[in-house]
Amino acid sequence: MKFAIVGAGAIGDLHAETIAGLPQAEVAVVVDVQREQAQELAAPYQALALTDLSEALSLPDIDAVAICTPSGQHAGMVVAALKAGKHVVVEKPLDISLEAASRVAAAERDSDRRVTVISQHRFDASSQVVHDAVSSGWLGTVSSGIASISWWRSQAYYDSAGWRGTWALDGGGALMNQGIHTIDLLVWFLGEPVEVFAWTGLLAHERIEVEDTAVATIRFASGALGVIQGTTSAYPGLNARVQIHGDRGSAVIDNDELTYFHAARGGETIPDMGAGSPGNQAAALLAQARSADPGTAGLAPTSHTAQYQDFLSVVIKDHPPLVTVAEATRTLAVIRAIYESADGGSPVRVPGLELAKG
Ligand SMILES: NC(=O)c1ccc[n+]([C@@H]2O[C@H](COP(=O)([O-])OP(=O)(O)OC[C@H]3O[C@@H](n4cnc5c(N)ncnc54)[C@H](O)[C@@H]3O)[C@@H](O)[C@H]2O)c1
């Protein structure tokens, strides 16, 4: 599959490395409005460097487009690529508004091409173990979950590109850009989100429009309750973390690694009160999950490799990707509802999945 990468910045580089590492794919074109950026990324792959997406879309031998431009440009580019008959990998977030997301859904529905939205941590062995445990009922009744992102982005990071920290192109801050991965996992594990209540703040940065800190509570259709905390103002060194708690087991993913998992086995008697920590099953489960995964065998995988492998299979075998437009829209809807709640000072309902039908 021949790819055109659009946006030769920080993440465009990783997409190129990932595509080039897959035997069935190649980097054929790199597009960036900054010609030198395009040329620099294209050179090691002997790819064509262009400055305009429409030129790349007019090339008949390009099968797919990987969109790695500022977030508020995503939907327009996905729609253009679909109309030109290309499959699409688009970076998170799908775009920054639900209106833009539904334009993508409509364009995908009207095409015979496929779109996946990058959420690479869904493919981590740790995330797969927890998702399987929740969906098989192994954790029992899941009562609560926590998504916590205690990250650091310096003022220099925000100053490094004009689009960062703007409503128009970043679409938000600590949650829309950074926390989205962890929120996506919480929503993937706990299912249909119903309502949020939130506060946001811009507390430790300047010259940006968006939040650098946010807290929210969230309620799911199952009745499960959750807490979301995200900041880019935590002194460097701490992690993103997801915790899921059920009445027969709990799981903790910290820094993308399953660090704690314990679930009762069938017939096991659970003590009346929890004291101390029961045996940690995380290492054994992870070893099992990794040995059963043929996906990355023999490759030097980047964090995006497994999602690209899913995408190649989607196109070749014609099945939906793990991260569909609808799934990405649901996570976007949670973040948009958090912003609306913080603005209005009251709880906000999260629109249902029908909004992702386009
Ligand atoms: N999945 C992840 O872990 C991850 C990590 C980082 C960034 N991202 C996402 O990737 C996207 C890009 O982020 P980044 O940090 O690489 O940004 P960046 O500023 O480093 O790179 C963006 C590039 O896009 C180019 N560009 C801008 N407008 C363009 C246009 N109209 N046509 C072609 N090129 C254009 C810019 O010149 C720049 O080189 C964002 O949506 C971000 O959320 C995802």
The ligand as a Gaussian input file, in Angstrom:
#p B3LYP/6-31G(d) Opt

LIG

0 1
 N       -0.828000       9.806000      18.520000
 C        0.076000      10.529000      19.178000
 O        0.682000      10.062000      20.149000
 C        0.367000      11.942000      18.726000
 C        1.543000      12.571000      19.165000
 C        1.806000      13.865000      18.707000
 C        0.910000      14.515000      17.862000
 N       -0.239000      13.891000      17.487000
 C       -1.207000      14.589000      16.617000
 O       -0.602000      14.795000      15.349000
 C       -0.998000      16.042000      14.786000
 C        0.234000      16.868000      14.464000
 O        0.972000      17.118000      15.656000
 P        2.566000      17.425000      15.621000
 O        2.981000      17.517000      17.028000
 O        3.232000      16.474000      14.707000
 O        2.545000      18.891000      14.971000
 P        3.766000      19.652000      14.255000
 O        3.471000      21.113000      14.369000
 O        5.071000      19.132000      14.759000
 O        3.632000      19.175000      12.719000
 C        2.568000      19.559000      11.898000
 C        3.105000      19.704000      10.479000
 O        1.980000      19.924000       9.605000
 C        2.386000      20.871000       8.618000
 N        1.181000      21.485000       8.043000
 C        0.399000      22.451000       8.571000
 N       -0.617000      22.724000       7.721000
 C       -0.475000      21.908000       6.649000
 C       -1.212000      21.729000       5.446000
 N       -2.328000      22.448000       5.192000
 N       -0.766000      20.815000       4.549000
 C        0.369000      20.093000       4.802000
 N        1.109000      20.231000       5.932000
 C        0.690000      21.131000       6.841000
 C        3.255000      21.843000       9.389000
 O        4.094000      22.594000       8.515000
 C        4.042000      20.890000      10.299000
 O        5.256000      20.468000       9.688000
 C       -1.936000      16.684000      15.823000
 O       -3.264000      16.430000      15.464000
 C       -1.596000      15.963000      17.125000
 O       -2.710000      15.875000      18.008000
 C       -0.505000      12.611000      17.894000

